[in-house]
Amino acid sequence: MELLVFHPEKWNLLYNCSLLNDSQWEAERNPFESLGALYASLGGFFIVMYMICLKVMWKQRKNSCFKIMIQIGIMDVVNLSLNAVLTGYFTFTGAVYCSAPLTNYVCGALVLGFWCNCCASSVLLALNRLLELWSPGRMERLFRGHRTFLWITLPYMYGFYFTWFTPAPSYSSKGFAWFFDPYVGISSIDIDRTPYMNTSHAFHNVATPVVIAGLYAFILVTLWYKTRDNNTQIINKIQKRLILQSCTICSFNFAACSLYIYIQYQTEPPSAWLVILTQILWICCNCGAVVIYIIMNESIRQGVCEMILPVCLRKLVYKKNISITSVVPMIPRERT
């Protein structure tokens, strides 16, 4: 965005649409109506589910971890509106970069920043949970009251860096996903693609799965260490849920991060099915948490049931047991 605002001449040089005429750009469109409907439907459904979960979490916002979870939820909703709903519209209409260059560029810069904000927020949540396990008193001093909001500013600063100072991706129906190269898949345009490379994003996508996986492992080891003398069925159930939750989240994010780097820097255009899979995995990164909240977090599941189910059905869905949040209110997750 800094390039667009302060160096418009350079931006016009790199992102102009004069390389083809209007009819040629129109011919490059590649609409895929059913896939666009799938993207948008996934996004719309999980945005609604997330809004319900956020309302439940808001009631528990005095807990610092729930404040961070709410922050992650807000970022996920914003991301889904762009990487699922807007992407679905672009896919349905067959948009390429020059179908709406300014809108495409600005939305790409925003979705990049929001994505990185999500990842940083997930790391913050992991550190918050670890600190509570090892030193509850210190965690309370650092995150007490409004101090949590000061910590939450760090992910916003991190996301702002990517939005403002790094190259933005743009949507192209040539791959039905977002690419840093605005002319991806257009063989008639022969230019140097190097200026569009975003090494900061590549580093982020490599480092994020590694950091999150390491933090998950540390949390699991810590939980095992602190409960090693307690072999009750309840503890075993908690550990199994943590492992399942961790593996599920890490798998989605590791696959999405790795594949997105792969498709961005191939000399030959990647296959369409691989790009579509990568885009769906990215969407799953932003909607997976709400599924985990409802399935694995007792307090959130109970709140959601009370909001959307009649009294006669609540007992069939909600069974009392020891919530995973009694040990670790919510293990963090990382995103694309």
C-alpha distance (Angstrom), angle and dihedral (degrees) to the residues before:
residue distance angle dihedral
M1 . . .
E2 3.79 . .
L3 3.80 87.7 .
L4 3.81 91.9 53.1
V5 3.82 95.4 45.8
F6 3.80 102.9 39.0
H7 3.81 103.6 21.6
P8 3.83 105.3 35.8
E9 3.81 92.7 155.5
K10 3.80 92.0 58.5
W11 3.80 90.7 42.6
N12 3.81 90.7 52.9
L13 3.78 89.7 49.2
L14 3.82 92.9 53.5
Y15 3.80 100.5 34.4
N16 3.79 105.1 31.5
C17 3.79 124.3 131.2
S18 3.79 98.0 -144.3
L19 3.81 93.2 101.6
L20 3.81 89.0 84.5
N21 3.80 132.6 23.5
D22 3.80 124.0 -116.0
S23 3.79 95.7 -94.4
Q24 3.81 91.3 49.2
W25 3.81 91.6 50.9
E26 3.79 89.1 49.1
A27 3.80 89.8 52.4
E28 3.81 90.2 54.6
R29 3.81 91.7 62.9
N30 3.80 113.6 114.6
P31 3.83 110.4 -172.9
F32 3.81 119.7 -165.6
E33 3.81 105.1 -176.4
S34 3.81 99.6 -178.2
L35 3.80 93.8 48.3
G36 3.80 90.9 46.8
A37 3.79 89.7 52.2
L38 3.82 89.7 49.7
Y39 3.82 93.0 51.5
A40 3.81 92.7 47.3
S41 3.81 94.7 43.4
L42 3.80 92.5 51.4
G43 3.78 90.7 48.9
G44 3.80 95.1 46.1
F45 3.81 94.4 47.6
F46 3.78 95.5 48.8
I47 3.80 93.4 43.2
V48 3.81 87.9 58.7
M49 3.82 91.6 47.0
Y50 3.79 90.5 47.4
M51 3.80 92.3 51.5
I52 3.81 89.4 55.2
C53 3.82 91.6 48.9
L54 3.81 91.7 47.0
K55 3.79 90.2 54.5
V56 3.82 89.3 53.3
M57 3.81 92.5 46.3
W58 3.80 91.1 48.4
K59 3.80 89.1 65.6
Q60 3.82 88.8 58.5
R61 3.79 96.4 43.0
K62 3.83 93.8 122.6
N63 3.80 86.6 80.9
S64 3.82 109.8 83.7
C65 3.79 93.0 -139.3
F66 3.81 91.0 55.7
K67 3.80 89.9 51.0
I68 3.79 88.9 56.2
M69 3.80 91.4 43.8
I70 3.82 89.2 52.8
Q71 3.81 89.0 51.4
I72 3.81 90.2 51.4
G73 3.80 90.1 46.9
I74 3.80 92.6 52.8
M75 3.80 90.4 50.1
D76 3.80 90.8 48.1
V77 3.80 91.4 52.5
V78 3.81 91.1 49.9
N79 3.80 90.9 46.4
L80 3.80 92.7 49.5
S81 3.79 90.3 51.6
L82 3.81 87.7 58.7
N83 3.81 108.3 29.0
A84 3.81 93.9 40.0
V85 3.82 113.3 19.6
L86 3.83 99.0 33.7
T87 3.80 90.7 36.5
G88 3.80 88.2 52.0
Y89 3.80 90.8 53.5
F90 3.81 92.1 48.0
T91 3.81 90.3 47.8
F92 3.80 92.2 48.3
T93 3.82 91.9 51.7
G94 3.81 94.9 39.0
A95 3.80 94.7 -122.5
V96 3.78 123.6 -175.1
Y97 3.79 126.0 -170.3
C98 3.79 95.3 -86.3
S99 3.81 93.5 49.6
A100 3.82 85.5 82.7
P101 3.82 108.0 -7.3
L102 3.80 100.9 177.7
T103 3.82 94.5 43.6
N104 3.78 90.8 45.5
Y105 3.79 93.8 50.1
V106 3.82 96.1 45.3
C107 3.81 93.6 46.3
G108 3.79 89.6 47.7
A109 3.80 91.6 52.6
L110 3.81 90.5 48.9
V111 3.80 96.6 47.3
L112 3.81 89.9 49.0
G113 3.80 91.8 52.7
F114 3.81 93.9 44.5
W115 3.80 90.7 49.4
C116 3.79 92.6 52.8
N117 3.81 89.6 44.6
C118 3.82 88.5 56.5
C119 3.78 92.1 51.4
A120 3.80 93.5 48.6
S121 3.81 90.6 47.3
S122 3.79 89.8 53.1
V123 3.79 90.7 53.0
L124 3.81 88.9 49.6
L125 3.80 90.3 52.2
A126 3.80 90.5 50.0
L127 3.79 91.6 52.2
N128 3.80 90.5 47.1
R129 3.82 91.1 53.8
L130 3.79 93.3 45.7
L131 3.77 91.8 49.8
E132 3.79 91.2 51.4
L133 3.79 90.8 51.4
W134 3.81 94.7 49.4
S135 3.81 103.5 29.6
P136 3.82 115.8 9.8
G137 3.79 92.1 174.5
R138 3.79 93.5 54.5
M139 3.80 91.0 44.9
E140 3.81 89.2 53.1
R141 3.81 91.8 51.0
L142 3.80 93.7 48.2
F143 3.82 98.4 42.4
R144 3.80 102.5 29.0
G145 3.81 117.0 137.2
H146 3.78 115.0 -39.2
R147 3.81 92.4 -1.5
T148 3.79 87.8 87.3
F149 3.81 89.1 64.7
L150 3.81 89.6 55.5
W151 3.80 88.8 56.2
I152 3.80 90.2 47.8
T153 3.81 90.0 59.6
L154 3.82 88.6 69.4
P155 3.84 94.8 69.2
Y156 3.81 88.8 47.8
M157 3.80 90.8 53.7
Y158 3.80 90.0 47.7
G159 3.80 92.7 49.1
F160 3.81 91.3 45.4
Y161 3.80 89.9 57.3
F162 3.80 91.1 58.4
T163 3.80 94.0 43.9
W164 3.78 95.7 47.5
F165 3.79 107.6 30.2
T166 3.82 108.0 30.2
P167 3.84 132.6 66.2
A168 3.80 113.1 -84.1
P169 3.81 124.9 -130.4
S170 3.78 121.0 -125.9
Y171 3.77 131.4 -156.4
S172 3.80 121.0 -106.2
S173 3.79 127.5 -179.7
K174 3.80 86.3 -150.4
G175 3.80 85.1 84.1
F176 3.82 101.8 9.2
A177 3.80 89.9 -123.6
W178 3.81 143.3 74.9
F179 3.81 120.5 -73.7
F180 3.78 133.0 -179.7
D181 3.80 89.1 -137.5
P182 3.84 104.9 75.5
Y183 3.81 91.2 -160.1
V184 3.80 97.5 48.9
G185 3.79 114.6 151.9
I186 3.82 94.7 13.4
S187 3.80 103.5 118.8
S188 3.80 94.5 -175.2
I189 3.82 90.7 66.9
D190 3.79 110.0 78.2
I191 3.81 109.6 -176.5
D192 3.78 139.8 131.9
R193 3.82 106.8 -82.0
T194 3.81 95.4 -169.2
P195 3.86 97.1 96.4
Y196 3.80 89.8 61.5
M197 3.80 95.3 58.4
N198 3.81 113.6 113.7
T199 3.79 106.7 -156.9
S200 3.81 91.8 173.8
H201 3.80 90.0 60.2
A202 3.80 91.4 46.8
F203 3.81 90.7 52.3
H204 3.80 90.3 46.4
N205 3.80 92.5 51.8
V206 3.80 91.6 49.0
A207 3.80 96.4 44.3
T208 3.80 98.8 41.9
P209 3.83 98.9 64.4
V210 3.80 90.3 44.1
V211 3.81 93.6 50.4
I212 3.80 94.6 44.0
A213 3.81 93.2 46.1
G214 3.81 89.2 50.2
L215 3.79 92.2 50.3
Y216 3.79 91.6 47.8
A217 3.80 89.5 51.7
F218 3.81 91.2 48.6
I219 3.81 91.3 50.5
L220 3.80 92.3 49.3
V221 3.81 92.5 47.6
T222 3.80 89.8 47.6
L223 3.78 91.6 50.4
W224 3.79 90.9 48.5
Y225 3.81 91.4 48.2
K226 3.79 93.7 50.5
T227 3.82 93.7 46.0
R228 3.81 99.6 35.0
D229 3.81 92.6 113.7
N230 3.78 93.0 49.0
N231 3.79 114.0 76.9
T232 3.78 98.9 171.6
Q233 3.77 122.0 141.4
I234 3.81 90.0 -115.3
I235 3.80 92.8 59.1
N236 3.79 91.2 47.1
K237 3.80 89.9 51.8
I238 3.81 90.8 50.6
Q239 3.80 91.9 50.3
K240 3.80 92.2 48.1
R241 3.80 91.0 51.0
L242 3.79 91.3 49.0
I243 3.79 92.1 50.0
L244 3.81 92.8 46.7
Q245 3.80 92.3 46.9
S246 3.80 92.7 46.6
C247 3.79 95.1 47.2
T248 3.81 92.7 47.0
I249 3.79 94.8 50.3
C250 3.79 95.0 41.2
S251 3.80 92.0 49.3
F252 3.82 93.7 53.4
N253 3.77 93.8 45.3
F254 3.78 97.9 42.0
A255 3.81 91.0 49.8
A256 3.82 94.3 45.4
C257 3.81 94.8 45.8
S258 3.79 93.7 46.1
L259 3.80 95.7 45.1
Y260 3.80 93.3 46.6
I261 3.79 90.5 56.3
Y262 3.80 89.6 46.9
I263 3.81 96.2 52.0
Q264 3.81 93.4 44.0
Y265 3.79 97.1 58.0
Q266 3.80 105.1 35.4
T267 3.80 114.8 126.3
E268 3.81 88.5 -144.7
P269 3.82 121.5 47.5
P270 3.84 109.2 -94.3
S271 3.78 119.6 -120.5
A272 3.80 115.8 -82.3
W273 3.81 94.7 -121.8
L274 3.82 91.3 55.1
V275 3.81 92.5 50.8
I276 3.81 91.7 47.1
L277 3.81 90.3 49.0
T278 3.80 89.9 50.8
Q279 3.80 92.2 50.1
I280 3.82 91.8 49.2
L281 3.81 90.4 49.1
W282 3.80 88.9 52.5
I283 3.80 89.6 52.4
C284 3.82 89.0 48.3
C285 3.80 89.5 54.1
N286 3.80 89.0 60.9
C287 3.81 97.9 40.4
G288 3.81 99.6 35.3
A289 3.79 93.4 80.9
V290 3.80 94.0 60.0
V291 3.81 90.0 53.6
I292 3.80 90.5 49.8
Y293 3.80 91.5 46.8
I294 3.80 91.3 55.0
I295 3.80 96.9 41.5
M296 3.80 101.8 38.3
N297 3.81 107.5 23.4
E298 3.80 109.7 78.1
S299 3.80 98.6 -163.8
I300 3.82 93.9 48.7
R301 3.80 92.7 44.7
Q302 3.79 91.0 51.2
G303 3.81 91.5 48.9
V304 3.81 92.6 49.1
C305 3.80 91.5 48.9
E306 3.79 90.8 50.6
M307 3.80 90.4 51.5
I308 3.80 101.3 46.4
L309 3.82 107.5 22.5
P310 3.80 129.8 71.8
V311 3.80 115.9 -117.7
C312 3.81 93.1 -105.0
L313 3.83 91.7 60.8
R314 3.80 100.6 41.8
K315 3.80 95.2 80.4
L316 3.80 90.6 53.1
V317 3.80 92.4 55.6
Y318 3.77 103.3 31.1
K319 3.80 118.8 63.1
K320 3.76 120.6 178.3
N321 3.79 115.5 -117.1
I322 3.76 139.0 134.5
S323 3.79 108.7 -65.5
I324 3.75 120.1 -129.9
T325 3.77 85.8 -129.2
S326 3.79 89.8 69.7
V327 3.80 86.2 76.2
V328 3.78 104.4 20.4
P329 3.85 112.5 7.4
M330 3.78 91.2 -151.0
I331 3.76 132.1 -14.5
P332 3.80 109.8 -134.1
R333 3.71 126.8 -113.3
E334 3.72 134.1 -153.7
R335 3.82 129.2 -141.0
T336 4.15 146.4 -153.6
